[in-house]
Structure formats: structure tokens, C-alpha cells
């Protein structure tokens, strides 16, 4: 597709949106547009400058939505023939992907090519197999960051306020892998602050956004809590805008929250069924939250959103990954997102 076609596709994409969302004014039926169809648990979504969208897909790989609406699937299986269950995904410069494998009992990170070849990338740390693995991303220094939400089996035992066994792995460009931070409350997505000095992380069931000073050797300083969230918020996805604010996506409540550098929170979007939200909240407070509480959504338009990618020619279209939908929801944003490391990958 040539540059003119890219521009035309983006113009048509932008034309879907009549106005920016604003806090307190969100109307899902009027503000949300959808792209693609038939996705299977597109939990993590990525965008690039060409207008491509990539999402994790539980058919065993990555779904690719091209700017013209064409869809491709890049599927594979584990080396032992088992099912590949990608949660977080990272696009590499050669067009292949790293996949965080969220198996029932096993985890690890695998590399998937567009020809369906699957090879192990990181399966253990300090001689111990990685538990079911949540997220993977790379940074501009060539480091790879991987999160494990909990060591508990089944993972739903980690859906507790007391959960504190999640961790973050840093893989250096040399290939050396080490646990960079431990003792986290259900570790989810991580992101590097635009200034490059901080690693931010969502602790889903501890209900907080935290950060660590990021040192030149890839090690992390002491944890600092940036924001603590209240009832109904379970922070999952994470991205930054060009003004240095964090955008946090909450499962269950379908909230999109902008967090200022000083921790101030603005709920930008919410699409929740009050009765459903109350049911989940009661289970959470009673330490009875289980998988069923994440597998229902109260029949809202947004289907348990879980990640965010800034797309469009000015990176002002938020595209949401989700746990339960089969399409990608899109909303116009009031500010541009920071280009991710893969933004210019073809």
C-alpha cells in the first residue's frame, strides 16, 4: 500500500469519530467504533505507523488487521504440539512476534514467525520454569520486559488483595535474564515512561499503579506507588501520552483512567453494568473472586477491555484489546500517545 493509500485509509478511520471523548461525557453507543471481526480473546493490541493492528489470538498466535480491513492469522503450536495461548505480544523488527504464553500450568515466552514457526525464547528464570506468563514488551535500549502475575495455581487464587507474588523479568541485550522486581500484587502490563527514567507497572488486584527508577544497567530502584484505585477498578493495560500522563485500562468496569504524573486520576471512560460491577466487587472484597467474574461482562458494548494502543496518523485513536469481544473497539482521544518502539516497524 502506497503513502497515498495509507493517508486515505487513516482519513477514513478518523472520519468515524465526530469528537474527542471527554471525562464524564462518554456515550459508548455514540463514541465507540469497531474494527475487524472474529478475533478470539484479543487481550493485547499493538498498532504501527502503517495503520496495521495486531492482537493476541487464542486460536494460537496473532491476528493482523490491515488498514484496508483485510485480516491475516499467524498461528503456531508449542514445540510439544500443545496449544499456544498468547496473552501479551511484542512486534519485533523482523516482523516476527514474542508471545507471553498464558498456559493453564506453564508459561514462558515464545517467538512466532509469520510462517507459523514457534521457538522457545525464554522458558525459565534462575533455573525455575516460568509460571503462566502475562506480558512482554521491549524498550529502546534493547531490553525485554516480561511479567508474571502470580506463582499461585490456579492463577485465580491471585485475584486477591493479599496477592504479592508477581514479578518482573528483565532480559538484557546480551541474553542475560534476571528478576528485576518481585513481591507485586498481580503484575500486569509494564511501560517505560517517555522520559526513560521510570518503569511503570499495573498491579491488578492490589489496585495500584506503581513505578521503579530505571537504571542504566537495567536494574530497578525501590518501588513507588503512583496511584491507588478504588472500587470497581482493576488496572490491566497501560500506555503513555505525549504529556507524560499514564492511561490505565481497567478490566470488569471497562474504565479508561488518565493518571497525571502526580497521581491525580480522571476517569475518561466507563461502560459498566452496575449490578455486574457490584457482584464482582463483593466477591473481591470477600476474597472469593474467581475466573467466572472475569468471563462475564454484564452485556456492555465494551467487552472487558484489557489493553490500549494509540493508533492513527497522529496517534489519537485508542484501540482496545479485550478479554471477551471478537472485535477491536476504537475511541478518539484528546491527546496523542507516545510512539511505541515498534511504531515504525513495517
C-alpha positions in Angstrom: 0.0 0.0 0.0 1.5 3.4 -1.0 1.6 6.6 1.1 -1.5 8.0 -0.5 -3.4 4.9 0.3 -2.2 5.0 3.9 -3.3 8.6 4.2 -6.7 7.8 2.7 -7.2 4.9 5.0 -6.3 7.0 8.0 -8.6 9.8 6.8 -11.5 7.4 6.6 -10.6 6.0 10.1 -10.5 9.5 11.6 -13.8 10.3 9.9 -15.5 7.7 12.0 -15.0 9.9 15.0 -17.0 13.1 15.4 -15.5 14.4 18.6 -13.0 13.7 21.3 -14.1 11.8 24.4 -14.2 13.9 27.5 -14.4 12.9 31.2 -18.0 12.5 32.3 -19.4 12.7 28.7 -18.7 9.3 27.4 -21.6 7.6 25.5 -20.4 4.2 24.3 -23.0 3.9 21.5 -22.0 7.3 20.1 -18.3 7.3 20.8 -17.1 3.7 20.1 -16.4 2.4 16.6 -15.2 -1.2 15.9 -12.7 -2.6 13.6 -12.2 -6.2 12.5 -14.2 -9.3 13.3 -13.9 -12.9 14.5 -11.0 -12.3 16.9 -10.5 -14.8 19.7 -9.6 -13.2 23.1 -7.7 -10.2 21.6 -6.3 -9.4 25.1 -3.3 -7.4 23.8 -3.3 -5.0 20.9 -0.5 -3.2 19.0 -0.5 -0.5 16.3 2.1 0.8 13.9 2.6 3.8 11.6 1.2 1.9 8.6 -2.1 1.5 10.2 -1.7 -2.2 11.0 -3.3 -3.6 14.1 -2.0 -6.8 15.7 -3.7 -8.6 18.5 -3.1 -11.8 20.6 -5.4 -14.5 19.5 -6.2 -17.7 21.3 -6.5 -19.7 18.2 -2.8 -19.9 18.7 -0.9 -16.8 17.6 -1.5 -13.3 16.3 -4.3 -11.7 14.3 -3.3 -9.0 11.9 -5.8 -6.3 10.7 -4.5 -4.4 7.7 -5.6 -0.7 7.1 -7.9 -1.8 4.2 -9.7 -4.2 6.5 -8.1 -7.4 5.3 -7.3 -9.8 8.1 -4.5 -12.4 8.4 -3.7 -15.0 11.1 -0.2 -16.1 12.1 -0.8 -19.4 14.0 1.5 -22.0 15.5 1.7 -24.6 18.3 4.1 -25.2 21.1 7.1 -27.4 20.3 5.4 -30.3 22.0 2.2 -29.8 19.9 0.3 -28.1 22.7 -1.9 -25.1 22.3 -0.2 -21.7 22.3 -2.1 -19.2 24.5 -0.7 -15.7 23.8 -1.6 -13.0 26.3 0.8 -10.1 25.8 2.6 -9.8 22.4 5.5 -7.8 21.1 6.2 -7.0 17.5 9.9 -7.4 16.5 11.8 -5.5 13.9 11.9 -8.5 11.5 8.1 -8.9 11.6 8.0 -11.8 14.0 6.5 -11.7 17.4 7.3 -12.5 21.0 4.3 -14.1 22.8 3.8 -14.4 26.6 2.3 -17.9 26.9 -0.6 -18.0 29.4 -0.9 -21.7 29.7 -3.0 -23.4 32.4 0.1 -24.6 34.2 3.1 -23.5 32.2 4.3 -20.2 30.8 7.3 -18.7 29.1 7.9 -16.5 26.1 8.0 -17.9 22.6 8.9 -16.4 19.2 6.3 -16.8 16.4 7.2 -16.0 12.7 4.5 -15.2 10.2 5.1 -18.6 8.7 3.9 -20.3 11.9 7.3 -21.3 13.2 7.3 -21.3 17.0 10.6 -21.4 19.0 11.3 -21.0 22.8 12.6 -17.6 23.6 12.7 -17.7 27.5 11.2 -20.6 29.4 12.9 -20.3 32.8 14.5 -17.9 35.2 17.2 -18.8 37.7 16.7 -22.4 36.8 13.0 -22.4 37.6 10.3 -22.7 34.8 8.3 -19.5 34.3 4.7 -19.8 35.5 1.9 -18.8 33.2 3.2 -15.5 31.7 1.2 -12.3 31.3 3.0 -9.7 29.3 6.1 -9.0 27.1 7.5 -5.7 25.7 10.8 -4.3 24.5 12.4 -0.9 25.1 14.7 1.4 23.1 17.8 0.1 25.0 17.3 -3.4 23.6 15.9 -4.8 26.9 12.9 -7.1 27.0 10.5 -6.9 30.0 8.3 -9.8 31.0 5.7 -10.0 33.7 4.3 -13.0 35.7 1.2 -12.1 37.6 1.3 -14.8 40.3 3.0 -18.0 41.1 -0.2 -19.4 42.5 -2.0 -22.4 41.0 -4.6 -21.9 39.7 -4.0 -18.3 38.9 -7.4 -17.3 40.1 -6.0 -17.7 43.7 -4.1 -14.5 42.9 -7.4 -12.5 42.4 -6.9 -11.3 46.0 -6.0 -8.1 47.8 -3.3 -10.1 49.5 -1.6 -11.3 46.3 2.1 -10.3 46.5 4.0 -12.9 44.5 4.0 -11.4 41.0 7.3 -10.4 39.4 9.0 -8.6 36.5 11.8 -10.2 34.4 14.4 -8.1 32.6 16.3 -9.7 29.7 19.3 -7.7 28.7 20.5 -7.4 25.0 23.2 -9.9 26.0 20.5 -12.5 26.7 21.1 -12.4 30.5 17.7 -12.7 32.2 17.0 -11.8 35.8 14.1 -11.0 38.1 14.2 -7.2 38.3 11.3 -6.8 40.8 9.3 -9.2 42.9 6.6 -9.2 45.5 4.0 -7.5 43.3 0.2 -7.6 43.6 -0.7 -9.5 40.4 1.7 -8.0 37.9 0.2 -6.9 34.6 1.4 -4.6 31.9 4.5 -2.5 32.2 5.6 0.6 30.2 8.6 2.9 30.2 7.8 6.5 31.0 8.6 8.8 28.0 11.5 10.3 29.9 13.1 6.9 30.0 13.9 7.1 33.8 11.0 5.0 35.2 9.4 1.7 34.6 5.6 1.7 35.4 3.6 -1.3 36.2 -0.1 -2.1 36.9 -0.7 -4.3 40.0 -4.2 -5.5 39.1 -5.6 -7.0 42.3 -3.5 -4.7 44.6 -5.3 -1.9 42.7 -2.4 0.3 42.2 -0.1 1.8 39.6 3.5 1.7 40.7 6.8 2.7 39.3 10.5 1.9 39.7 13.5 4.1 38.9 15.1 2.5 35.8 18.9 2.4 36.0 21.3 2.2 33.1 22.2 -1.4 33.7 18.5 -2.5 33.6 18.2 -2.8 37.3 15.3 -1.2 39.2 15.2 1.1 42.2 12.7 0.9 45.1 9.0 0.7 44.2 7.0 3.9 44.5 3.2 3.9 44.4 1.9 6.4 41.8 -1.8 5.9 42.3 -4.2 3.6 44.2 -7.6 2.8 42.7 -10.9 2.4 44.3 -14.0 0.2 43.9 -14.5 -1.4 40.5 -11.1 -0.6 39.1 -8.7 -3.5 38.3 -5.8 -1.9 36.3 -4.6 -4.0 33.4 -3.5 -2.2 30.2 -1.1 0.8 30.3 0.3 3.4 27.8 1.6 6.9 28.0 0.6 10.1 26.2 2.9 12.8 24.9 2.2 14.9 28.0 3.6 12.2 30.3 0.3 11.0 31.7 -0.4 7.3 32.0 -3.6 5.8 30.5 -4.8 2.8 32.6 -7.3 0.3 31.3 -9.5 -1.5 33.9 -11.0 -4.9 33.3 -14.5 -5.6 34.6 -15.6 -1.9 34.8 -14.4 -1.0 31.3 -12.8 2.1 32.7 -10.1 4.2 31.0 -8.3 6.4 33.5 -5.8 9.1 32.9 -3.3 9.3 35.7 -1.2 12.5 35.9 2.4 12.5 37.0 1.4 13.4 40.5 -1.1 10.6 40.7 -4.3 12.5 40.1 -6.9 10.4 38.4 -9.5 11.2 35.8 -12.0 8.6 34.7 -12.3 9.2 31.0 -14.4 6.2 30.0 -16.7 3.8 31.9 -19.0 1.3 30.4 -20.1 -1.0 33.3 -23.3 -2.6 34.3 -23.9 -1.5 38.0 -25.3 -4.9 39.1 -22.4 -6.8 37.4 -19.8 -4.5 38.9 -21.4 -4.9 42.4 -21.3 -8.7 42.1 -17.6 -8.7 41.2 -16.8 -6.1 43.8 -18.5 -8.1 46.6 -16.6 -11.3 45.6 -13.3 -9.3 45.5 -13.8 -7.9 49.0 -14.8 -11.3 50.3 -11.7 -12.9 48.7 -14.0 -15.1 46.6 -13.2 -13.6 43.2 -12.7 -16.4 40.6 -12.5 -16.9 36.9 -16.2 -16.5 36.4 -16.0 -12.9 37.5 -13.8 -12.1 34.5 -15.6 -14.3 32.0 -18.8 -12.2 32.2 -19.2 -8.6 31.3 -22.8 -7.5 32.1 -23.6 -7.2 28.4 -21.9 -3.9 27.8 -20.7 -2.5 24.5 -17.1 -2.7 25.6 -16.3 -6.4 26.3 -13.9 -6.4 29.3 -11.2 -4.1 27.8 -7.7 -5.0 28.9 -5.1 -3.1 26.8 -4.7 0.1 24.9 -2.8 1.1 21.8 -2.6 4.6 20.3 -3.2 4.4 16.6 -3.9 6.7 13.6 -1.7 9.2 11.8 -1.5 11.4 14.9 -1.8 8.5 17.4 -5.0 9.9 18.7 -7.2 6.9 18.3 -7.3 4.5 21.2 -7.7 0.9 20.2 -8.6 -1.5 23.0 -7.8 -5.2 23.4 -10.3 -7.1 25.4 -11.0 -10.5 27.1 -14.4 -11.2 25.8 -15.0 -9.4 22.5 -14.4 -10.5 18.9 -13.7 -7.0 17.6 -11.4 -4.1 18.5 -13.1 -1.1 20.0 -11.8 2.4 18.9 -12.3 5.8 20.6 -10.9 9.2 19.6 -8.6 10.6 22.2 -7.9 14.2 23.4 -4.1 13.8 23.2 -1.6 11.9 21.2 0.1 8.7 22.5 3.8 8.2 22.7 5.0 6.1 19.7 5.9 2.6 20.9 9.2 1.0 20.0 7.6 -0.9 17.1 5.8 2.1 15.7 7.9 2.3 12.5 8.3 -1.5 12.0 7.0 -2.5 8.7 
